[in-house]
Amino acid sequence: MSLNETLIEQKDALLAAHQADDRERLELLLPELRAADIAEILEQIAEEQDHQTVFGLLDRLPLDRRAHIIGYLPEDLQEELAREMSDESLLSVFEEMSADERADLFNLLDEDRREGLLRRMARQEREDLKRLASYEEGTAGSIMTSDYVAIPSGMTVSQAMMRVRQTAPDAETVYQLYVVDPEGKLAGTLSLRQLMVARPGAQVDDLMIKDVISVPVDEEQEEVARLVARYDMLAVPVTDHEERLIGIITHDDAMDVAEEEATEDMHKGMSIGKIEGGLRSASLFDLYRKRVVWLVLLVFANIFSGAGIAYFEETIEAYIALVFFLPLLVDSGGNAGSQAATLMVRGMATGDVRSRDWAKLLGREVAVAIGLGLTMALAVSVVGIFRAGTEIAMVVAMSMVLIVIVGSLIGMLLPFILNRIGWDPATASAPLVTSIADASGVLIYFAIATAVLGLPGG
Amino acid sequence: MSLNETLIEQKDALLAAHQADDRERLELLLPELRAADIAEILEQIAEEQDHQTVFGLLDRLPLDRRAHIIGYLPEDLQEELAREMSDESLLSVFEEMSADERADLFNLLDEDRREGLLRRMARQEREDLKRLASYEEGTAGSIMTSDYVAIPSGMTVSQAMMRVRQTAPDAETVYQLYVVDPEGKLAGTLSLRQLMVARPGAQVDDLMIKDVISVPVDEEQEEVARLVARYDMLAVPVTDHEERLIGIITHDDAMDVAEEEATEDMHKGMSIGKIEGGLRSASLFDLYRKRVVWLVLLVFANIFSGAGIAYFEETIEAYIALVFFLPLLVDSGGNAGSQAATLMVRGMATGDVRSRDWAKLLGREVAVAIGLGLTMALAVSVVGIFRAGTEIAMVVAMSMVLIVIVGSLIGMLLPFILNRIGWDPATASAPLVTSIADASGVLIYFAIATAVLGLPGG
């Protein structure tokens, strides 16, 4: 929390110095701040003040820092900033940005502007930008960078070392090197550490690891993050369909993807669609839209619960006390089911659970659910006896056991079923599981009640 | 998915060769496999076959690979393996393991064994192991390693380069270097890349960045992961209370922590306690225990909903059709509230939302919730008119608007309130929010019904 307070202080100091046009003070303050922190301060200023102040502050920074910080800003700010800038300044910012961030900024511009900018670039730069900007969002291509160190096959260690030194200022990482054959195909990889301890005259081809882990350019970014985490990689190379090396994805970008995907999965677990940008910057309509779809669908799904209740209307009229326990029972089934679904969905996302494990996990879930059901039946019968007498308490306790077991099994199996039919298992959200568990809970409860208590006059 | 199939094939091939004692084939198969993959294959074999096969296969590997793979195995397997091994073999495995993994394995042993092993170690090794093993789980100390490259202050670039080459075989990373003063305090940091492009005679102290991001040894591991992600770090240095450098945490370990914490938060969002190890390896009793606590607590919390219903018993008896809509209405409030809670809890975990943002976010949530409530009221009134006539449909629609707004606000505010009183905001789980939203939903619904429809004979 001290960091946040520090940031607030730094923001206030920056603003004061900027507004007083106190250049000396700004020259003391600005170099002290890290890019991620300045970006956060600017985002905050954009929320509290106006965007012009943000752009004014950015103008006070040297070009390379400015370019670096722009990469950290939220998309809407980047977009507006680019609109304010002349083609000249935008092109000079482009030059200082890393290839992947340049492509992301480029994709925020409208088509006319993009065309105009491309025309003013050197051929190689233009081709590189066009290519990086062309990959579909969510794929390996969309997060890779072309700033990597490629070593032509056939070099000696000392030649390769020279190449590393030459490329060092521009490359995103110089610590993992990629050996390519004359056709541009990825032939192997070696680390700078290996290179450093090797004999200068040794052949790179003899040192390199030939069995390289790489990803195709259209691989899902989620899968890329999983690979980087699994094999503790510094970067993963990306290849095109002819297995030519075309980019790398570094560990920090993989970590950002993993965080983004975890957030998306958590939201999905509550039937919330994918929200672009942060919670604070998302538009109200977007927040509404991403939440309302499933909520309304589930209103209709809940008709089944209502129909179940209608079917047992006579029982309910005869034993009105049954209604007291209705929310409690259906909630319990929904809760146990949501727990089971969450365990499965997250297990599948991290690779801890695979679809072929379902039968084994089903057996385990049955055992756990019986335990849960019995414990909760005990708890509810204490409540039941005090509120409604032994007979109804017995009905409620029996229902609880069954409802919890059925709810748990629905929650556990639904992700596997969805996966089997080609859907995202995360669609088995808590609200969906709850609605299905509710309908079954209503049927179980009133069926048991009708059987045990008998129909009025029956 | 192809990876999994490949792994299954490799597992079958390994098992066949092992059982036939076909050494030639094993010598072809084993070097091809990566440590993370062998570990996963062994875990699978442990589940399907017996542990002896696993240990037998491990014995066929050279010591350094064996040590590396053991670090990837789940704790229960590591524990059993260590029990099977003699002190001699365990000590030689220890020597080949990285410092952090050695400490983790050491912590799985019982006290007598630990004492015995420590007595047989050299003093420096012993002190290092004892220190690393002593940090509380979940802190920076528990995940750091002591295998880093420290450069004494005052060295030249070429001296530092020599030091890097000497340390290279043992250090976890040689790409980020830490400069320490004579008292062992962290004076600065520089990257190998900086060192490589610098003049050999230059002073390291002139090159290094003095404003180092570091973490105290008792910092929460979650915070460490957040820092590494925020500043795109390769490793973060860890200091003791005298600001002496005592370890580093590398990006791959930070990424593992981030994944682990995201899993924990998702589970917490469904009121599931922290499960040690994977879902498949957790004991049934542990799974039961981690789920039952809140489920039972919520049974008692649901008494409030029951009490609300009891209070309005006369209204319900008079208009039994009201019961049809009860699960639908309380579910809707719970769903909207769970969505709001999840958005806030995850936002707080990633740093997108801060506690001081609550007022601004409250305003936004009110606006979104009104939109959600009106849309869902429209949906439910379509259902209502067909099932129960216009009068009840009107009651249901009015209730829906209010219930969704109240549910959303409960879900949104609860994480902030919990945070304020020093609890983990993630305690505002979907089941808890649902239970609270349920009780308010019951009151809102039947109060509106009583007001609009009137009491029987009233």
Interface residues (C-beta under 8 A of the other chain):
Chain A: N4 E32 R34 A36 V164 R165 A168 P169 V174 Y175 L192 R193 M196 V197 D211 I213 V228 A229 R230 Y231 D232 M233 L234 H251 D252 A254 M255 D256 A258 E259 A262 T263 D265 M266 H267 G269 M270 S271 I272 G278 L279 R280 L284 L287 Y288 R291 V292 W294 L295 V296 L298 V299 F300 N302 I303 S305 G306 I309 A310 E313 I316 E317 I320 V323 F324 F325 L326 P327 L328 V330 D331 S332 G334 N335 A336 S338 Q339 T342 L343 R346 G347 T350 D352 V353 R354 D357 K360 L361 R364 A367 V368 G371 L372 T375 M376 A379 V380 V383 R387 V404 A430 P431 T434 S435 D438 V442
Chain B: N4 E32 R34 A36 V164 R165 A168 P169 V174 Y175 L192 R193 M196 V197 D211 I213 V228 A229 R230 Y231 D232 M233 L234 H251 D252 A254 M255 D256 A258 E259 A262 T263 D265 M266 H267 G269 M270 S271 I272 G278 L279 R280 L284 L287 Y288 R291 V292 W294 L295 V296 L298 V299 F300 N302 I303 S305 G306 I309 A310 E313 I316 E317 I320 V323 F324 F325 L326 P327 L328 V330 D331 S332 G334 N335 A336 S338 Q339 T342 L343 R346 G347 T350 D352 V353 R354 D357 K360 L361 R364 A367 V368 G371 L372 T375 M376 A379 V380 V383 R387 V404 A430 P431 T434 S435 D438 V442
